[in-house]
């Protein structure tokens, strides 16, 4: 478990890099709910970041949130229509 930050983090004021970094830190520590939260905020600002979206898909799959993962896979497939691993994941 990661300790709460001493200074409250405001999504509106946080630099993009901080949101993405916090998502990675929380994801690596196993706090997938927080990781998803930070990634979702990051993707609202930077929706074209496919690597971040794929990380979000991985977290959703780990949490067995299959419908949410499928939604995110469809978003990536609109930009990467030939991505066979994601097509297979969507089909299963």
trRosetta pair geometry for C-beta under 8 A, 3 or more apart (Angstrom, degrees):
i j d omega theta_ij theta_ji phi_ij phi_ji
1 29 7.4 119 -102 157 14 127
1 31 7.1 89 -123 -66 56 122
2 25 6.9 76 -90 140 157 108
2 26 6.5 -96 13 -100 144 73
2 29 5.5 96 -41 90 105 176
2 31 6.5 -94 13 0 104 147
2 34 7.8 -125 45 82 122 164
5 8 6.9 141 85 -99 108 22
5 9 5.7 71 45 -32 155 100
9 14 5.7 32 -176 -73 100 128
9 18 7.6 -160 -146 141 126 127
9 22 7.5 81 -156 -84 173 165
10 13 4.3 45 83 26 113 104
10 14 6.4 180 81 -30 54 86
11 14 5.7 -51 -136 20 30 115
11 19 7.1 63 -138 -99 77 122
11 41 4.6 -112 -143 -152 126 141
14 18 4.7 -119 -178 82 100 125
14 19 5.3 114 116 -55 127 90
14 41 7.8 46 60 133 130 137
15 18 4.7 95 61 1 80 103
15 19 7.4 -150 94 -5 44 84
16 19 5.9 -57 -154 34 35 109
16 20 6.4 25 156 -12 69 109
16 42 6.4 98 -155 -140 73 86
16 45 5.9 -142 -101 106 100 137
16 46 5.8 77 -145 -30 130 133
17 20 5.9 -59 -147 42 32 107
17 21 5.9 32 155 -20 68 111
18 21 5.7 -55 -140 40 29 111
18 22 6.1 30 159 -19 65 107
19 22 6.0 -56 -147 36 26 109
19 23 6.5 30 152 -22 61 105
19 38 5.2 179 -170 -174 71 89
19 39 7.8 146 152 -86 94 26
19 41 5.4 -125 -150 96 134 107
19 42 4.1 171 122 -77 122 94
19 45 7.5 111 43 32 160 133
20 23 5.6 -51 -152 32 32 115
20 24 6.7 31 151 -17 64 103
20 38 7.5 170 -86 145 18 107
20 39 7.5 66 -118 -106 57 64
20 42 5.0 109 -70 -130 73 152
20 49 7.8 -88 -102 155 131 166
20 52 6.1 -83 -124 -104 107 126
21 24 5.7 -54 -152 35 34 110
21 25 6.3 34 152 -20 67 106
22 25 5.5 -51 -143 36 34 113
22 26 6.2 28 160 -13 67 107
22 34 7.8 -91 153 150 98 103
22 38 4.6 -146 96 -134 103 159
23 26 6.2 -59 -145 42 26 104
23 27 6.0 27 156 -19 63 113
23 35 4.9 88 -163 -159 65 67
23 36 7.8 109 -139 -51 101 12
23 38 3.8 -155 -70 95 82 114
23 39 4.2 104 -137 -57 146 79
23 42 6.2 -74 -24 -6 142 141
23 52 7.4 63 87 -148 157 100
23 55 7.1 101 136 119 122 137
24 27 5.7 -59 -144 40 27 112
24 28 6.1 27 159 -18 65 108
24 35 7.5 97 -64 -135 12 106
24 55 7.6 -50 -90 -166 75 156
25 28 6.0 -57 -147 37 25 108
25 29 6.4 16 156 -12 62 111
26 29 5.8 -62 -146 41 31 107
26 31 4.4 -75 -169 76 90 104
26 32 7.5 155 136 -87 95 18
26 34 4.1 -119 -161 97 152 108
26 35 4.0 -165 96 -66 104 76
26 38 6.4 134 24 12 136 133
27 30 7.8 62 179 -57 28 15
27 31 7.5 -89 -70 65 25 61
27 32 6.3 57 -119 -107 67 61
27 35 3.6 100 -63 -127 79 152
27 39 8.0 52 -52 -41 126 124
27 55 6.9 -45 -104 174 173 112
27 59 5.9 -91 -120 -87 112 119
31 34 4.4 8 134 30 114 115
31 35 6.1 140 96 -23 69 90
32 35 5.2 -54 -141 40 37 117
32 36 6.1 43 157 -24 69 101
32 59 4.7 165 -155 -162 103 101
32 62 6.0 -153 -104 88 155 122
32 63 5.4 -170 115 -58 147 115
33 36 5.9 -52 -152 33 27 111
33 37 6.6 30 149 -22 61 105
33 63 7.8 108 -67 -101 68 148
34 37 5.4 -51 -150 32 36 116
34 38 6.5 29 156 -12 68 103
35 38 6.2 -59 -151 40 29 104
35 39 6.2 25 154 -15 65 111
35 59 5.5 -156 101 -116 122 150
36 39 5.7 -60 -143 42 30 109
36 40 6.0 34 158 -25 67 106
36 56 6.5 95 -126 -140 72 85
36 59 5.4 -168 -71 121 89 142
36 60 7.1 98 -107 -68 124 76
36 63 7.8 -34 -47 -5 140 152
37 40 5.9 -54 -148 32 25 111
37 41 6.7 23 154 -15 61 105
38 41 5.7 -55 -150 37 34 111
38 42 6.2 36 151 -21 66 107
39 42 5.4 -53 -145 38 34 115
39 43 6.1 29 157 -17 68 108
39 52 5.9 176 -148 176 96 97
39 55 6.4 -148 -117 95 143 106
39 56 4.6 178 136 -83 144 102
39 59 7.2 161 17 22 154 149
40 43 5.9 -56 -143 39 28 107
40 44 6.7 38 153 -28 61 99
40 56 7.2 112 -65 -124 65 135
41 44 5.8 -48 -155 23 33 114
41 45 7.2 17 153 -6 61 104
42 45 6.2 -71 -163 42 33 102
42 46 6.0 -34 164 41 74 105
42 49 7.3 -51 141 51 106 147
42 52 5.9 -113 112 -174 129 151
43 46 6.4 -77 -119 72 33 65
43 47 5.5 68 178 -104 74 55
43 49 6.7 -125 -106 53 73 103
43 52 6.0 -172 -75 116 93 123
43 53 6.2 98 -113 -81 133 82
43 56 6.9 -22 -37 -38 146 153
44 47 7.1 15 -130 -64 15 90
46 49 4.7 37 132 -16 110 118
46 52 7.1 71 96 34 112 154
47 53 8.0 50 -168 -66 53 123
48 79 7.6 142 -144 -109 73 157
49 52 4.1 32 118 20 119 116
49 53 6.4 150 96 -17 66 87
50 53 5.4 -55 -144 40 37 113
50 54 6.1 40 155 -22 69 103
50 76 5.8 101 -144 -129 97 96
50 79 6.3 -136 -85 92 124 142
50 80 6.8 90 -143 -26 149 126
51 54 5.7 -51 -147 35 31 111
51 55 6.6 36 151 -21 62 102
52 55 5.5 -50 -152 33 34 114
52 56 6.6 39 148 -21 64 102
53 56 5.4 -48 -152 33 36 115
53 57 6.6 42 147 -22 64 100
53 72 5.9 -176 -177 -173 92 105
53 75 6.3 -117 -165 97 145 122
53 76 5.6 172 115 -72 130 103
54 57 5.3 -45 -149 31 38 116
54 58 6.6 42 150 -21 64 100
54 76 6.5 80 -72 -101 80 151
55 58 5.6 -50 -152 33 35 114
55 59 6.6 35 150 -17 65 103
56 59 5.7 -53 -150 36 34 111
56 60 6.3 34 152 -19 66 106
56 72 5.7 -143 103 -144 111 158
57 60 5.7 -56 -148 37 30 112
57 61 6.3 29 155 -18 65 106
57 69 5.2 92 -151 -149 71 85
57 72 4.8 -159 -81 103 88 129
57 73 5.9 95 -124 -67 134 76
57 76 7.2 -42 -44 -15 144 141
57 86 7.9 -29 -179 -121 169 104
57 89 7.9 74 169 128 129 156
58 61 5.8 -56 -148 37 29 110
58 62 6.4 32 153 -21 64 105
59 62 5.6 -54 -149 34 32 113
59 63 6.5 18 155 -8 65 109
60 63 5.9 -65 -150 45 30 103
60 65 4.4 -88 -164 71 83 106
60 66 7.7 145 145 -81 99 21
60 68 4.9 -136 -147 97 135 105
60 69 3.9 176 108 -72 125 88
60 72 6.5 148 13 19 154 140
61 64 7.3 33 -174 -80 35 31
61 65 7.6 -93 -66 51 23 66
61 66 7.2 59 -113 -96 63 62
61 69 5.0 82 -62 -108 75 156
61 89 7.8 -61 -92 -163 141 128
65 68 4.3 -10 143 36 111 119
65 69 6.0 131 94 -25 73 91
66 69 5.5 -54 -142 38 32 113
66 70 6.2 37 157 -24 66 103
67 70 5.7 -50 -149 32 31 113
67 71 6.7 36 150 -21 61 100
68 71 5.6 -48 -154 30 35 115
68 72 6.7 29 151 -13 65 105
69 72 5.8 -59 -152 40 34 108
69 73 6.2 39 149 -24 68 105
69 89 7.7 -90 144 152 118 120
70 73 5.4 -50 -144 34 33 115
70 74 6.5 38 154 -22 64 101
70 90 5.9 106 -135 -130 84 79
71 74 5.9 -54 -156 31 30 112
71 75 6.9 32 147 -20 62 101
72 75 5.5 -47 -154 29 39 115
72 76 6.7 36 151 -15 67 101
73 76 5.8 -56 -152 38 35 108
73 77 6.2 35 151 -21 68 108
73 86 5.1 174 -155 -171 99 102
73 89 6.0 -150 -116 94 149 113
73 90 4.9 -173 122 -75 144 103
74 77 5.6 -55 -143 38 32 113
74 78 6.9 42 155 -29 62 95
74 90 7.1 107 -64 -117 71 137
75 78 6.1 -49 -161 20 32 112
75 79 7.6 9 149 1 60 104
76 79 6.1 -72 -163 46 40 100
76 80 5.6 -21 159 34 80 110
76 83 6.7 -41 133 43 107 161
76 86 5.8 -116 94 -144 126 164
77 80 6.1 -75 -118 71 33 70
77 81 5.9 69 178 -105 73 48
77 83 6.2 -127 -104 47 70 112
77 86 5.8 -162 -70 117 95 129
77 87 6.8 106 -113 -76 127 75
77 90 7.2 -16 -43 -34 147 153
78 81 7.3 16 -137 -68 17 84
80 83 4.0 47 129 -32 115 119
80 86 7.0 86 93 32 117 145
83 86 4.3 24 118 27 117 115
83 87 6.4 153 93 -20 64 87
84 87 5.4 -54 -142 37 35 114
84 88 6.2 35 159 -20 68 103
85 88 5.8 -55 -149 36 31 110
85 89 6.4 32 152 -20 65 105
86 89 5.4 -49 -144 36 36 113
86 90 6.3 38 155 -21 66 103
87 90 5.8 -55 -150 35 30 111
87 91 6.4 27 153 -18 64 109
88 91 5.7 -58 -147 38 32 111
88 92 6.4 26 158 -20 66 108
89 92 6.1 -60 -147 33 29 106
